[in-house]
Amino acid sequence: MNDYKQVIVVRTDLKLSKGKIAVQVAHAAVTLVLNILKANNKLWIKWLNEWLEEGQKKIVLKVKDLNELLDLYNAALKEGLPAVIIRDAGLTEVPPNTITCIGIGPAPAELIDKITGGLKLL
């Protein structure tokens, strides 16, 4: 049995409040699942179903800035993993369209770890 997970990576340079971070992470988690359901990618659907059966493991990690975040996003795409960039609407803490976090997965943990394994927990 594989180990499946979803990883959300948050920028720390924005100094977001805990509540704002929670909302951005939730946006990433939900958007990833919706994107997988719309993508019609049989492998991603298999990963999603396995992840749901295993309990929907989610890990939240941190990076220092936008460049590091975008490098991870591009690496995930290059590996064929489901990935999403989350941009804030700008109604409260940051300007409109500020990229706050990315989401990767759900996918096999070993594939995600190749990209995010060196990051620290938020």
Backbone torsions as a table, in degrees:
resi	resn	phi	psi	omega
1	MET	NA	131.9	175.9
2	ASN	-76.4	161.4	173.2
3	ASP	-107.0	120.1	-177.8
4	TYR	-109.0	147.1	176.1
5	LYS	-154.5	167.3	173.7
6	GLN	-122.4	136.1	-179.6
7	VAL	-120.4	133.6	173.8
8	ILE	-114.8	130.6	-178.5
9	VAL	-116.6	125.2	-172.7
10	VAL	-113.3	139.6	174.4
11	ARG	-75.8	132.7	177.4
12	THR	-94.0	-17.1	-178.1
13	ASP	-68.2	-17.9	-179.7
14	LEU	-79.7	-15.2	179.8
15	LYS	53.7	47.3	179.6
16	LEU	-71.2	149.8	175.2
17	SER	-68.5	162.4	178.9
18	LYS	-59.3	-40.9	179.5
19	GLY	-64.5	-41.8	179.1
20	LYS	-64.5	-42.0	177.9
21	ILE	-61.3	-44.2	-179.5
22	ALA	-58.6	-43.0	-179.4
23	VAL	-67.1	-42.1	-179.7
24	GLN	-65.1	-41.0	177.4
25	VAL	-63.0	-41.6	178.0
26	ALA	-63.4	-41.8	176.6
27	HIS	-57.3	-45.0	-178.6
28	ALA	-63.5	-46.4	-178.0
29	ALA	-61.6	-45.8	-178.8
30	VAL	-69.7	-43.5	-178.0
31	THR	-63.1	-39.4	177.5
32	LEU	-58.9	-47.5	-179.0
33	VAL	-63.1	-45.1	179.5
34	LEU	-62.5	-41.2	179.1
35	ASN	-63.5	-39.2	178.1
36	ILE	-64.1	-43.5	-179.6
37	LEU	-63.8	-32.2	179.7
38	LYS	-83.6	-22.4	-170.6
39	ALA	-74.7	-22.1	-178.8
40	ASN	59.5	37.0	177.2
41	ASN	-101.1	111.3	-173.9
42	LYS	-61.0	-37.2	179.0
43	LEU	-65.8	-45.9	178.5
44	TRP	-61.3	-39.3	178.2
45	ILE	-63.3	-42.1	177.3
46	LYS	-59.9	-47.2	179.3
47	TRP	-60.3	-43.4	179.4
48	LEU	-59.6	-46.8	-179.1
49	ASN	-64.5	-42.4	177.1
50	GLU	-61.1	-45.2	-180.0
51	TRP	-60.9	-43.0	178.6
52	LEU	-62.4	-41.6	-180.0
53	GLU	-67.9	-30.6	-178.5
54	GLU	-83.9	-5.7	177.1
55	GLY	109.1	9.8	172.8
56	GLN	62.2	49.1	179.3
57	LYS	-57.8	128.4	177.8
58	LYS	-128.7	137.9	178.0
59	ILE	-124.9	134.8	178.0
60	VAL	-112.8	121.7	-177.0
61	LEU	-118.2	172.4	-177.8
62	LYS	-131.2	151.5	171.3
63	VAL	-132.9	162.9	-174.7
64	LYS	-82.2	-26.0	-174.6
65	ASP	-159.4	177.7	-177.1
66	LEU	-62.3	-42.5	-178.1
67	ASN	-59.3	-44.6	178.9
68	GLU	-63.0	-40.4	179.6
69	LEU	-62.4	-47.3	-178.4
70	LEU	-67.5	-33.6	175.5
71	ASP	-60.9	-42.1	178.8
72	LEU	-66.4	-42.4	178.9
73	TYR	-59.5	-47.9	-179.4
74	ASN	-65.3	-36.4	176.9
75	ALA	-64.2	-40.0	178.4
76	ALA	-63.4	-44.7	178.5
77	LEU	-61.9	-42.2	-179.9
78	LYS	-60.5	-33.2	179.1
79	GLU	-83.9	-0.6	179.1
80	GLY	78.8	22.4	-179.3
81	LEU	-93.0	148.7	172.6
82	PRO	-65.5	131.8	-178.9
83	ALA	-149.3	151.3	-178.6
84	VAL	-143.8	145.5	171.9
85	ILE	-101.8	132.5	178.0
86	ILE	-106.1	126.2	177.8
87	ARG	-113.9	135.3	-178.4
88	ASP	-81.0	147.5	178.8
89	ALA	-70.2	-19.8	176.2
90	GLY	82.3	23.3	-178.1
91	LEU	-85.6	-16.7	-175.1
92	THR	-128.3	-74.7	-166.5
93	GLU	-100.5	-24.4	-176.4
94	VAL	-133.0	160.9	178.6
95	PRO	-63.4	155.6	178.5
96	PRO	-54.3	143.3	177.4
97	ASN	69.7	14.4	174.9
98	THR	-67.6	128.4	176.3
99	ILE	-77.3	119.4	-175.1
100	THR	-103.1	-34.8	-176.1
101	CYS	-161.5	170.1	171.1
102	ILE	-127.5	159.5	172.7
103	GLY	-125.1	144.5	176.7
104	ILE	-132.4	133.7	177.1
105	GLY	97.2	-170.2	5.9
106	PRO	-68.3	145.8	-179.6
107	ALA	-160.2	169.8	175.7
108	PRO	-56.4	135.0	-175.6
109	ALA	-55.6	-39.3	-176.6
110	GLU	-65.2	-29.7	177.7
111	LEU	-73.0	-41.7	178.9
112	ILE	-69.1	-39.3	-178.6
113	ASP	-61.6	-28.7	176.8
114	LYS	-60.7	-26.4	-177.4
115	ILE	-98.8	-42.0	-171.6
116	THR	-112.0	2.1	-173.7
117	GLY	-58.4	-24.4	-178.4
118	GLY	-90.7	0.4	-176.8
119	LEU	-87.2	157.7	178.5
120	LYS	-96.0	152.3	174.6
121	LEU	-63.3	147.1	177.9
122	LEU	-69.9	NA	NA
